[in-house]
Amino acid sequence: MSRPLDEIKLVALMLDGINVGDHTVVIALGVDHTGTKMPLGIWLGSTENARLCTELLGNLTSRGLKVEDRILCVIDGGKGIRKALIDVFGDLALLQRCQVHKTRNVREHLSKDRQLRVGHLMNDAYRSSKPDTARKRLRVLASWLDNNGEPDAAASLREGLEETLTVLKLGLPAALTRSFATTNAIENMPGAVRRVTRNVKRWRGGDMARRWTALGVLHAQENFRRIKGHKDLPVLVRALATNVVESKDNAA
């Protein structure tokens, strides 16, 4: 939570919130050029809170983190973290919305009998090898939802759709695409947090939740492996430096 970050050069940054007791804790996880994952910080609050997220990023830079080249930022979709990344890093932040979060958000608007089908269709779309194919499939699904009395689910699907396709637009190898399409690297941490907090009977405020989360994250880090596809990370570095990722969200 306070260690210096001067020597770290990131190619990707993941940010997501997890529930600990009655609190939400935001975790920042970095990935360097070797594919090594490293926890960078833990904050109490939600990724919907722009002020908190700006403070979060400010804390990283005050501890020495330098973002001088374009970086892939994988986020849960919270509006606050999106705004903070753009405000702090500007054009250097290339945003990838977590496909798992997007699918979950769309499914929440549906009746149970439609959740499974729509989830499968979204997953199939995101497995497409080309962004144009994925975009077409998702837009067809959004139209189907509109035509079948599910306007809220359709609107949720269209919102931020292009940012869920960023890794496809970069033309990455399949393993890297899967690694950076979601915030799963962070979402796997709650298990470690639950193990270290299983004997906690009463949460005495947010600071306690943050400290126990830090302990759980440190335990999780002991079993970290490099991201799948790490040998192809030079492809991502070149793509970040050369590719212009255009938005085609006009139809939304």
Backbone as CSV, one residue per row, in Angstrom:
resi,resn,N_x,N_y,N_z,CA_x,CA_y,CA_z,C_x,C_y,C_z
1,MET,0.811,-1.210,0.000,0.000,0.000,0.000,0.849,1.266,0.000
2,SER,2.139,1.131,0.317,3.000,2.317,0.357,4.349,2.088,-0.308
3,ARG,4.613,0.889,-0.813,5.933,0.614,-1.364,6.184,1.460,-2.602
4,PRO,7.445,1.856,-2.818,7.767,2.689,-3.984,7.566,1.932,-5.288
5,LEU,7.187,2.679,-6.318,6.897,2.078,-7.620,7.815,2.618,-8.717
6,ASP,8.927,3.214,-8.315,9.810,3.893,-9.265,10.369,2.964,-10.329
7,GLU,10.628,1.716,-9.966,11.309,0.802,-10.882,10.347,0.015,-11.771
8,ILE,9.058,0.248,-11.600,8.061,-0.545,-12.328,7.685,0.141,-13.637
9,LYS,7.732,-0.617,-14.707,7.280,-0.110,-16.008,6.159,-1.023,-16.478
10,LEU,4.965,-0.499,-16.528,3.789,-1.307,-16.808,3.435,-1.298,-18.288
11,VAL,2.873,-2.427,-18.726,2.254,-2.482,-20.042,0.737,-2.485,-19.896
12,ALA,0.254,-2.898,-18.722,-1.190,-2.937,-18.483,-1.484,-2.663,-17.013
13,LEU,-2.666,-2.120,-16.781,-3.141,-1.809,-15.433,-4.577,-2.293,-15.326
14,MET,-4.862,-3.092,-14.291,-6.217,-3.583,-14.056,-6.763,-2.975,-12.772
15,LEU,-8.021,-2.554,-12.814,-8.657,-1.943,-11.651,-10.059,-2.502,-11.490
16,ASP,-10.354,-2.959,-10.277,-11.654,-3.566,-10.032,-11.938,-3.503,-8.539
17,GLY,-13.222,-3.585,-8.195,-13.621,-3.581,-6.797,-14.077,-4.958,-6.361
18,ILE,-13.744,-5.330,-5.123,-14.228,-6.585,-4.554,-14.929,-6.277,-3.239
19,ASN,-15.831,-7.151,-2.845,-16.572,-6.968,-1.598,-15.849,-7.670,-0.456
20,VAL,-15.628,-6.928,0.623,-14.995,-7.467,1.826,-15.866,-7.066,3.011
21,GLY,-16.520,-8.036,3.634,-17.473,-7.699,4.683,-18.580,-6.836,4.100
22,ASP,-18.819,-5.696,4.726,-19.836,-4.764,4.240,-19.225,-3.666,3.376
23,HIS,-17.989,-3.837,2.959,-17.275,-2.774,2.259,-16.870,-3.213,0.859
24,THR,-16.677,-2.218,-0.009,-16.096,-2.446,-1.321,-14.682,-1.907,-1.311
25,VAL,-13.749,-2.715,-1.791,-12.343,-2.331,-1.822,-11.859,-2.396,-3.263
26,VAL,-11.243,-1.324,-3.730,-10.718,-1.264,-5.095,-9.261,-1.714,-5.083
27,ILE,-8.928,-2.632,-5.977,-7.565,-3.144,-6.093,-6.985,-2.724,-7.439
28,ALA,-5.750,-2.242,-7.405,-5.008,-1.930,-8.632,-3.937,-2.993,-8.822
29,LEU,-3.935,-3.616,-9.993,-2.990,-4.683,-10.306,-2.251,-4.304,-11.584
30,GLY,-0.935,-4.319,-11.533,-0.140,-3.981,-12.699,0.430,-5.224,-13.372
31,VAL,0.698,-5.111,-14.665,1.360,-6.174,-15.428,2.541,-5.529,-16.152
32,ASP,3.743,-6.064,-15.913,4.908,-5.468,-16.559,5.226,-6.167,-17.882
33,HIS,6.351,-5.793,-18.486,6.677,-6.285,-19.828,7.054,-7.761,-19.846
34,THR,7.270,-8.355,-18.684,7.567,-9.789,-18.628,6.310,-10.612,-18.371
35,GLY,5.172,-9.943,-18.147,3.937,-10.644,-17.820,3.747,-10.875,-16.343
36,THR,4.637,-10.322,-15.523,4.529,-10.470,-14.066,3.426,-9.568,-13.537
37,LYS,2.568,-10.134,-12.694,1.476,-9.380,-12.081,1.911,-8.897,-10.709
38,MET,1.560,-7.658,-10.379,1.951,-7.091,-9.086,0.849,-6.195,-8.548
39,PRO,0.402,-6.433,-7.308,-0.556,-5.519,-6.678,0.113,-4.167,-6.445
40,LEU,-0.586,-3.097,-6.789,-0.037,-1.754,-6.667,-0.660,-0.961,-5.532
41,GLY,-1.904,-1.276,-5.190,-2.556,-0.517,-4.127,-3.956,-0.999,-3.857
42,ILE,-4.474,-0.607,-2.708,-5.804,-0.991,-2.252,-6.474,0.243,-1.658
43,TRP,-7.713,0.493,-2.089,-8.436,1.665,-1.604,-9.854,1.292,-1.232
44,LEU,-10.360,1.943,-0.211,-11.727,1.708,0.228,-12.667,2.573,-0.600
45,GLY,-13.644,1.959,-1.254,-14.605,2.728,-2.033,-14.978,2.006,-3.310
46,SER,-15.631,2.721,-4.205,-16.185,2.137,-5.428,-15.543,2.755,-6.660
47,THR,-15.488,1.970,-7.743,-14.971,2.502,-9.005,-15.963,3.455,-9.668
48,GLU,-17.146,3.629,-9.076,-18.093,4.627,-9.571,-17.756,6.026,-9.063
49,ASN,-16.911,6.111,-8.036,-16.577,7.375,-7.391,-15.361,7.989,-8.076
50,ALA,-15.580,9.027,-8.888,-14.491,9.624,-9.668,-13.432,10.263,-8.779
51,ARG,-13.856,10.923,-7.706,-12.886,11.580,-6.819,-11.964,10.556,-6.176
52,LEU,-12.558,9.479,-5.659,-11.754,8.420,-5.060,-10.779,7.828,-6.063
53,CYS,-11.255,7.571,-7.282,-10.406,6.948,-8.290,-9.269,7.868,-8.717
54,THR,-9.530,9.169,-8.753,-8.464,10.123,-9.064,-7.417,10.123,-7.961
55,GLU,-7.867,10.052,-6.703,-6.932,9.960,-5.584,-6.119,8.675,-5.660
56,LEU,-6.774,7.598,-6.048,-6.118,6.299,-6.202,-4.970,6.402,-7.198
57,LEU,-5.246,6.942,-8.381,-4.210,7.067,-9.406,-3.142,8.060,-8.984
58,GLY,-3.561,9.118,-8.284,-2.592,10.080,-7.774,-1.640,9.447,-6.777
59,ASN,-2.149,8.528,-5.965,-1.305,7.816,-5.011,-0.246,6.997,-5.731
60,LEU,-0.639,6.337,-6.826,0.324,5.536,-7.584,1.437,6.407,-8.158
61,THR,1.058,7.537,-8.741,2.083,8.399,-9.344,2.954,9.054,-8.271
62,SER,2.371,9.365,-7.107,3.162,9.973,-6.027,4.176,8.980,-5.465
63,ARG,3.917,7.687,-5.628,4.856,6.659,-5.171,5.861,6.282,-6.256
64,GLY,5.815,7.010,-7.359,6.864,6.861,-8.356,6.460,6.187,-9.647
65,LEU,5.192,5.742,-9.767,4.783,5.079,-10.998,4.795,6.077,-12.155
66,LYS,5.502,5.724,-13.212,5.593,6.590,-14.383,4.865,5.927,-15.552
67,VAL,3.963,6.660,-16.157,3.276,6.198,-17.357,3.666,7.155,-18.472
68,GLU,4.684,6.748,-19.229,5.217,7.608,-20.290,4.831,7.118,-21.673
69,ASP,4.434,5.862,-21.755,3.983,5.276,-23.014,2.539,4.830,-22.850
70,ARG,1.908,4.529,-23.957,0.525,4.074,-23.912,0.405,2.797,-23.084
71,ILE,-0.660,2.705,-22.307,-0.862,1.573,-21.414,-2.291,1.065,-21.561
72,LEU,-2.457,-0.253,-21.542,-3.786,-0.858,-21.622,-4.386,-0.890,-20.224
73,CYS,-5.540,-0.273,-20.056,-6.198,-0.203,-18.751,-7.477,-1.030,-18.788
74,VAL,-7.489,-2.119,-18.043,-8.624,-3.032,-18.013,-9.447,-2.703,-16.770
75,ILE,-10.707,-2.322,-16.974,-11.514,-1.804,-15.873,-12.850,-2.544,-15.798
76,ASP,-13.491,-2.415,-14.649,-14.766,-3.120,-14.436,-15.950,-2.410,-15.066
77,GLY,-15.760,-1.203,-15.542,-16.852,-0.456,-16.171,-17.380,0.684,-15.330
78,GLY,-16.858,0.844,-14.104,-17.291,1.961,-13.268,-16.991,3.296,-13.925
79,LYS,-17.968,4.198,-13.907,-17.788,5.494,-14.579,-16.707,6.327,-13.912
80,GLY,-16.550,6.176,-12.599,-15.553,6.971,-11.889,-14.142,6.617,-12.304
81,ILE,-13.844,5.336,-12.396,-12.481,4.938,-12.764,-12.188,5.291,-14.211
82,ARG,-13.173,5.210,-15.069,-12.970,5.580,-16.464,-12.595,7.055,-16.581
83,LYS,-13.360,7.918,-15.897,-13.092,9.357,-15.936,-11.718,9.667,-15.340
84,ALA,-11.383,9.010,-14.227,-10.105,9.281,-13.562,-8.927,8.909,-14.457
85,LEU,-9.011,7.778,-15.144,-7.923,7.360,-16.023,-7.698,8.363,-17.148
86,ILE,-8.790,8.851,-17.714,-8.673,9.833,-18.793,-8.133,11.154,-18.253
87,ASP,-8.615,11.561,-17.077,-8.149,12.825,-16.487,-6.673,12.774,-16.122
88,VAL,-6.213,11.636,-15.590,-4.838,11.535,-15.094,-3.850,11.164,-16.201
89,PHE,-4.214,10.187,-17.047,-3.280,9.688,-18.051,-3.580,10.161,-19.465
90,GLY,-4.755,10.730,-19.678,-5.098,11.257,-20.990,-5.069,10.195,-22.071
91,ASP,-4.466,10.531,-23.226,-4.432,9.618,-24.359,-3.551,8.401,-24.131
92,LEU,-2.770,8.400,-23.058,-1.910,7.256,-22.773,-2.707,6.071,-22.231
93,ALA,-3.925,6.321,-21.777,-4.770,5.249,-21.245,-5.676,4.712,-22.342
94,LEU,-5.467,3.473,-22.732,-6.334,2.800,-23.693,-7.240,1.859,-22.903
95,LEU,-8.541,2.086,-22.973,-9.476,1.421,-22.070,-10.052,0.140,-22.660
96,GLN,-10.043,-0.906,-21.846,-10.708,-2.163,-22.160,-11.714,-2.446,-21.051
97,ARG,-13.005,-2.439,-21.390,-14.045,-2.789,-20.424,-14.093,-4.297,-20.247
98,CYS,-14.179,-4.740,-19.023,-14.217,-6.165,-18.724,-15.445,-6.808,-19.364
99,GLN,-15.221,-7.827,-20.187,-16.325,-8.494,-20.871,-17.195,-9.290,-19.903
100,VAL,-16.601,-9.805,-18.835,-17.388,-10.538,-17.835,-18.355,-9.596,-17.126
101,HIS,-17.873,-8.420,-16.744,-18.747,-7.442,-16.093,-19.876,-7.009,-17.029
102,LYS,-19.525,-6.771,-18.293,-20.553,-6.342,-19.246,-21.627,-7.416,-19.397
103,THR,-21.215,-8.671,-19.532,-22.187,-9.759,-19.661,-23.059,-9.848,-18.418
104,ARG,-22.435,-9.721,-17.259,-23.181,-9.783,-15.999,-24.185,-8.643,-15.902
105,ASN,-23.769,-7.453,-16.300,-24.667,-6.293,-16.224,-25.886,-6.465,-17.130
106,VAL,-25.660,-6.994,-18.337,-26.776,-7.211,-19.263,-27.720,-8.272,-18.701
107,ARG,-27.172,-9.349,-18.199,-27.985,-10.444,-17.670,-28.864,-9.997,-16.499
108,GLU,-28.390,-9.033,-15.715,-29.158,-8.564,-14.558,-30.488,-7.932,-14.952
109,HIS,-30.601,-7.500,-16.201,-31.844,-6.882,-16.672,-32.841,-7.914,-17.221
110,LEU,-32.447,-9.181,-17.247,-33.244,-10.200,-17.924,-33.902,-11.159,-16.939
111,SER,-34.976,-11.751,-17.396,-35.589,-12.837,-16.637,-34.670,-14.058,-16.698
112,LYS,-34.820,-14.961,-15.738,-33.910,-16.099,-15.633,-33.920,-16.970,-16.887
113,ASP,-35.077,-17.085,-17.521,-35.152,-17.967,-18.691,-34.395,-17.406,-19.891
114,ARG,-34.045,-16.093,-19.874,-33.292,-15.504,-20.975,-31.819,-15.246,-20.629
115,GLN,-31.496,-15.299,-19.358,-30.132,-14.982,-18.954,-29.108,-15.922,-19.568
116,LEU,-29.394,-17.216,-19.543,-28.427,-18.189,-20.042,-28.190,-18.013,-21.538
117,ARG,-29.278,-17.856,-22.295,-29.138,-17.715,-23.746,-28.347,-16.465,-24.108
118,VAL,-28.702,-15.345,-23.509,-28.017,-14.090,-23.825,-26.556,-14.163,-23.404
119,GLY,-26.287,-14.772,-22.258,-24.897,-14.920,-21.818,-24.077,-15.714,-22.812
120,HIS,-24.649,-16.808,-23.318,-23.946,-17.628,-24.316,-23.689,-16.830,-25.604
121,LEU,-24.675,-16.073,-26.040,-24.519,-15.303,-27.279,-23.441,-14.222,-27.131
122,MET,-23.400,-13.581,-25.960,-22.364,-12.563,-25.735,-20.986,-13.203,-25.681
123,ASN,-20.870,-14.327,-25.001,-19.579,-15.016,-24.930,-19.110,-15.442,-26.313
124,ASP,-20.034,-15.940,-27.128,-19.677,-16.341,-28.487,-19.190,-15.136,-29.298
125,ALA,-19.859,-14.003,-29.121,-19.446,-12.791,-29.833,-18.044,-12.358,-29.422
126,TYR,-17.782,-12.385,-28.123,-16.477,-11.946,-27.631,-15.355,-12.915,-28.013
127,ARG,-15.700,-14.141,-28.357,-14.674,-15.096,-28.809,-14.339,-14.925,-30.288
128,SER,-15.000,-14.006,-30.954,-14.723,-13.777,-32.370,-13.268,-13.366,-32.560
129,SER,-12.723,-13.725,-33.689,-11.323,-13.386,-33.961,-11.163,-11.966,-34.485
130,LYS,-12.263,-11.388,-34.993,-12.190,-10.039,-35.547,-13.199,-9.126,-34.846
131,PRO,-12.824,-7.866,-34.610,-13.739,-6.950,-33.928,-15.022,-6.687,-34.710
132,ASP,-14.934,-6.635,-36.044,-16.133,-6.379,-36.841,-17.162,-7.491,-36.659
133,THR,-16.683,-8.729,-36.566,-17.597,-9.853,-36.362,-18.250,-9.767,-34.986
134,ALA,-17.442,-9.489,-33.963,-17.985,-9.371,-32.606,-18.991,-8.237,-32.523
135,ARG,-18.652,-7.106,-33.142,-19.540,-5.937,-33.104,-20.877,-6.258,-33.766
136,LYS,-20.821,-6.917,-34.919,-22.053,-7.263,-35.638,-22.926,-8.181,-34.801
137,ARG,-22.322,-9.186,-34.180,-23.092,-10.128,-33.374,-23.732,-9.434,-32.168
138,LEU,-23.002,-8.551,-31.530,-23.531,-7.863,-30.356,-24.656,-6.899,-30.734
139,ARG,-24.512,-6.243,-31.872,-25.568,-5.326,-32.307,-26.827,-6.080,-32.730
140,VAL,-26.645,-7.234,-33.352,-27.806,-8.068,-33.684,-28.518,-8.500,-32.405
141,LEU,-27.748,-8.870,-31.396,-28.334,-9.275,-30.121,-29.070,-8.108,-29.468
142,ALA,-28.485,-6.910,-29.529,-29.148,-5.742,-28.955,-30.480,-5.471,-29.647
143,SER,-30.514,-5.615,-30.954,-31.770,-5.432,-31.694,-32.796,-6.491,-31.299
144,TRP,-32.337,-7.731,-31.129,-33.243,-8.802,-30.707,-33.828,-8.486,-29.335
145,LEU,-33.017,-7.973,-28.428,-33.497,-7.623,-27.093,-34.547,-6.512,-27.175
146,ASP,-34.269,-5.509,-28.005,-35.246,-4.425,-28.192,-36.573,-4.972,-28.714
147,ASN,-36.484,-5.859,-29.681,-37.693,-6.377,-30.325,-38.450,-7.391,-29.481
148,ASN,-37.824,-7.824,-28.388,-38.466,-8.818,-27.534,-38.713,-8.285,-26.119
149,GLY,-38.941,-6.991,-26.044,-39.367,-6.387,-24.790,-38.306,-6.272,-23.721
150,GLU,-37.043,-6.167,-24.139,-35.948,-6.040,-23.164,-35.115,-4.789,-23.461
151,PRO,-35.738,-3.589,-23.444,-34.999,-2.380,-23.808,-33.877,-2.030,-22.839
152,ASP,-34.041,-2.339,-21.548,-32.992,-2.016,-20.575,-31.752,-2.873,-20.814
153,ALA,-31.966,-4.152,-21.115,-30.835,-5.025,-21.414,-30.147,-4.581,-22.703
154,ALA,-30.927,-4.163,-23.690,-30.352,-3.694,-24.952,-29.510,-2.442,-24.733
155,ALA,-30.027,-1.518,-23.928,-29.286,-0.287,-23.647,-28.000,-0.589,-22.890
156,SER,-28.068,-1.528,-21.949,-26.878,-1.908,-21.198,-25.829,-2.517,-22.115
157,LEU,-26.254,-3.326,-23.066,-25.328,-3.947,-24.009,-24.661,-2.900,-24.896
158,ARG,-25.428,-1.936,-25.376,-24.873,-0.918,-26.277,-23.938,0.055,-25.538
159,GLU,-24.206,0.293,-24.260,-23.394,1.252,-23.493,-21.963,0.737,-23.361
160,GLY,-21.015,1.509,-23.876,-19.608,1.121,-23.767,-19.228,-0.102,-24.581
161,LEU,-20.043,-0.469,-25.556,-19.779,-1.692,-26.321,-18.396,-1.671,-26.957
162,GLU,-18.022,-0.549,-27.545,-16.733,-0.485,-28.240,-15.556,-0.736,-27.316
163,GLU,-15.661,-0.293,-26.072,-14.542,-0.483,-25.144,-14.423,-1.922,-24.665
164,THR,-15.441,-2.742,-24.891,-15.302,-4.170,-24.594,-14.565,-4.901,-25.715
165,LEU,-14.343,-4.226,-26.836,-13.707,-4.843,-28.006,-12.279,-4.351,-28.237
166,THR,-11.749,-3.563,-27.320,-10.429,-2.957,-27.525,-9.354,-3.989,-27.811
167,VAL,-9.316,-5.088,-27.037,-8.253,-6.068,-27.251,-8.378,-6.743,-28.613
168,LEU,-9.608,-6.878,-29.113,-9.774,-7.439,-30.456,-9.255,-6.466,-31.510
169,LYS,-9.481,-5.187,-31.304,-9.011,-4.194,-32.269,-7.485,-4.118,-32.316
170,LEU,-6.836,-4.485,-31.207,-5.372,-4.445,-31.175,-4.745,-5.593,-31.943
171,GLY,-5.542,-6.603,-32.298,-5.026,-7.715,-33.070,-4.038,-8.578,-32.305
172,LEU,-4.316,-8.847,-31.049,-3.407,-9.627,-30.209,-3.597,-11.120,-30.445
173,PRO,-2.567,-11.922,-30.150,-2.743,-13.378,-30.166,-3.841,-13.791,-29.196
174,ALA,-4.415,-14.972,-29.438,-5.601,-15.397,-28.691,-5.384,-15.431,-27.189
175,ALA,-4.250,-15.937,-26.724,-4.014,-16.051,-25.285,-3.955,-14.683,-24.623
176,LEU,-3.276,-13.728,-25.260,-3.202,-12.379,-24.710,-4.570,-11.705,-24.727
177,THR,-5.315,-11.936,-25.786,-6.666,-11.369,-25.863,-7.497,-11.824,-24.678
178,ARG,-7.444,-13.107,-24.367,-8.204,-13.627,-23.222,-7.698,-13.050,-21.909
179,SER,-6.391,-12.886,-21.781,-5.820,-12.381,-20.529,-6.246,-10.953,-20.228
180,PHE,-6.390,-10.149,-21.299,-6.674,-8.729,-21.090,-8.103,-8.338,-21.427
181,ALA,-8.958,-9.305,-21.726,-10.357,-8.992,-22.030,-11.190,-8.800,-20.772
182,THR,-10.663,-9.228,-19.621,-11.428,-9.180,-18.371,-10.514,-8.777,-17.212
183,THR,-11.144,-8.499,-16.076,-10.388,-8.240,-14.841,-10.321,-9.500,-13.979
184,ASN,-10.360,-10.674,-14.616,-10.364,-11.927,-13.862,-9.159,-12.069,-12.946
185,ALA,-8.028,-11.485,-13.320,-6.839,-11.587,-12.471,-7.100,-10.998,-11.087
186,ILE,-7.972,-9.979,-11.014,-8.343,-9.395,-9.727,-9.502,-10.154,-9.116
187,GLU,-10.457,-10.562,-9.946,-11.640,-11.234,-9.420,-11.306,-12.581,-8.783
188,ASN,-10.137,-13.127,-9.079,-9.730,-14.376,-8.455,-9.188,-14.164,-7.039
189,MET,-8.970,-12.918,-6.653,-8.388,-12.637,-5.340,-9.350,-12.796,-4.162
190,PRO,-10.658,-12.562,-4.338,-11.549,-12.702,-3.175,-11.434,-14.042,-2.460
191,GLY,-11.096,-15.111,-3.182,-10.929,-16.402,-2.531,-9.831,-16.357,-1.484
192,ALA,-8.700,-15.705,-1.841,-7.599,-15.570,-0.881,-8.005,-14.688,0.284
193,VAL,-8.769,-13.634,-0.001,-9.225,-12.743,1.066,-10.165,-13.488,2.013
194,ARG,-11.061,-14.302,1.440,-11.986,-15.075,2.287,-11.231,-16.053,3.188
195,ARG,-10.169,-16.639,2.653,-9.419,-17.605,3.470,-8.760,-16.941,4.669
196,VAL,-8.188,-15.751,4.485,-7.493,-15.114,5.611,-8.466,-14.425,6.565
197,THR,-9.700,-14.177,6.100,-10.670,-13.476,6.960,-11.754,-14.401,7.495
198,ARG,-11.596,-15.717,7.307,-12.685,-16.632,7.662,-13.027,-16.604,9.149
199,ASN,-12.080,-16.183,9.987,-12.349,-16.151,11.428,-12.762,-14.770,11.923
200,VAL,-12.850,-13.812,11.015,-13.283,-12.463,11.416,-14.795,-12.492,11.640
201,LYS,-15.230,-12.149,12.836,-16.649,-12.185,13.171,-17.294,-10.810,13.089
202,ARG,-16.485,-9.777,13.220,-17.040,-8.422,13.217,-16.068,-7.479,12.532
203,TRP,-16.594,-6.746,11.549,-15.772,-5.779,10.824,-15.889,-4.419,11.501
204,ARG,-14.767,-3.918,11.994,-14.751,-2.640,12.711,-14.267,-1.525,11.790
205,GLY,-15.095,-1.202,10.829,-14.786,-0.081,9.953,-14.017,-0.470,8.705
206,GLY,-13.931,0.511,7.800,-13.322,0.271,6.504,-11.830,0.030,6.556
207,ASP,-11.141,0.668,7.503,-9.693,0.498,7.571,-9.331,-0.950,7.875
208,MET,-10.136,-1.585,8.722,-9.907,-3.004,9.023,-10.103,-3.848,7.767
209,ALA,-11.139,-3.552,7.003,-11.390,-4.292,5.757,-10.226,-4.124,4.792
210,ARG,-9.675,-2.925,4.719,-8.564,-2.676,3.814,-7.311,-3.437,4.244
211,ARG,-7.023,-3.465,5.553,-5.836,-4.169,6.041,-5.942,-5.674,5.779
212,TRP,-7.118,-6.247,6.059,-7.291,-7.676,5.832,-7.250,-7.996,4.334
213,THR,-7.770,-7.089,3.513,-7.686,-7.292,2.069,-6.231,-7.308,1.626
214,ALA,-5.428,-6.386,2.168,-4.008,-6.347,1.831,-3.331,-7.663,2.189
215,LEU,-3.678,-8.222,3.342,-3.097,-9.503,3.736,-3.508,-10.604,2.764
216,GLY,-4.788,-10.620,2.381,-5.248,-11.621,1.427,-4.573,-11.489,0.079
217,VAL,-4.374,-10.261,-0.371,-3.723,-10.029,-1.662,-2.270,-10.505,-1.615
218,LEU,-1.596,-10.256,-0.504,-0.214,-10.721,-0.371,-0.143,-12.245,-0.411
219,HIS,-1.109,-12.900,0.224,-1.154,-14.358,0.157,-1.414,-14.819,-1.283
220,ALA,-2.323,-14.131,-1.972,-2.611,-14.492,-3.364,-1.380,-14.306,-4.242
221,GLN,-0.614,-13.258,-3.963,0.557,-12.958,-4.782,1.589,-14.088,-4.726
222,GLU,1.627,-14.804,-3.625,2.582,-15.905,-3.506,2.357,-16.970,-4.572
223,ASN,1.136,-17.061,-5.073,0.808,-18.071,-6.087,0.604,-17.479,-7.475
224,PHE,0.948,-16.213,-7.630,0.791,-15.588,-8.937,1.683,-16.274,-9.970
225,ARG,1.129,-16.440,-11.153,1.903,-16.831,-12.309,1.843,-15.706,-13.326
226,ARG,2.785,-15.714,-14.231,2.728,-14.696,-15.279,1.484,-14.908,-16.127
227,ILE,0.994,-13.834,-16.715,-0.244,-13.928,-17.481,-0.074,-14.894,-18.646
228,LYS,-1.151,-15.540,-19.016,-1.113,-16.450,-20.150,-0.843,-15.658,-21.429
229,GLY,0.074,-16.161,-22.210,0.449,-15.468,-23.437,1.555,-14.459,-23.242
230,HIS,2.239,-14.504,-22.093,3.236,-13.465,-21.789,4.376,-13.413,-22.805
231,LYS,4.656,-14.532,-23.469,5.731,-14.516,-24.458,5.399,-13.623,-25.658
232,ASP,4.111,-13.335,-25.834,3.690,-12.488,-26.950,3.491,-11.025,-26.539
233,LEU,3.907,-10.665,-25.350,3.710,-9.280,-24.901,4.360,-8.239,-25.814
234,PRO,5.477,-8.527,-26.480,5.992,-7.535,-27.438,4.968,-7.158,-28.505
235,VAL,4.053,-8.085,-28.844,2.991,-7.769,-29.797,2.088,-6.684,-29.231
236,LEU,1.756,-6.797,-27.948,0.925,-5.773,-27.304,1.649,-4.440,-27.246
237,VAL,2.925,-4.471,-26.910,3.705,-3.227,-26.829,3.712,-2.517,-28.180
238,ARG,3.941,-3.268,-29.253,3.945,-2.664,-30.590,2.556,-2.150,-30.956
239,ALA,1.527,-2.925,-30.602,0.164,-2.510,-30.932,-0.203,-1.220,-30.204
240,LEU,0.189,-1.112,-28.945,-0.104,0.100,-28.183,0.609,1.310,-28.782
241,ALA,1.792,1.078,-29.315,2.586,2.186,-29.861,2.115,2.616,-31.238
242,THR,1.522,1.701,-32.006,1.253,2.000,-33.410,-0.217,2.019,-33.796
243,ASN,-1.050,1.275,-33.089,-2.448,1.149,-33.514,-3.285,2.335,-33.069
244,VAL,-4.129,2.796,-33.975,-5.143,3.787,-33.642,-6.457,3.036,-33.490
245,VAL,-6.930,2.955,-32.254,-8.149,2.214,-31.998,-9.323,3.165,-32.176
246,GLU,-10.055,2.966,-33.273,-11.154,3.867,-33.586,-12.459,3.388,-32.981
247,SER,-13.290,4.333,-32.603,-14.617,3.977,-32.084,-15.603,3.901,-33.252
248,LYS,-16.402,2.832,-33.256,-17.454,2.688,-34.261,-18.792,2.545,-33.558
249,ASP,-18.948,3.313,-32.480,-20.128,3.172,-31.627,-21.262,4.088,-32.053
250,ASN,-21.190,4.615,-33.276,-22.192,5.580,-33.710,-23.599,4.999,-33.688
251,ALA,-23.700,3.699,-33.983,-25.020,3.073,-34.056,-25.669,2.948,-32.690
252,ALA,-24.886,3.059,-31.610,-25.442,2.924,-30.271,-26.182,4.183,-29.892
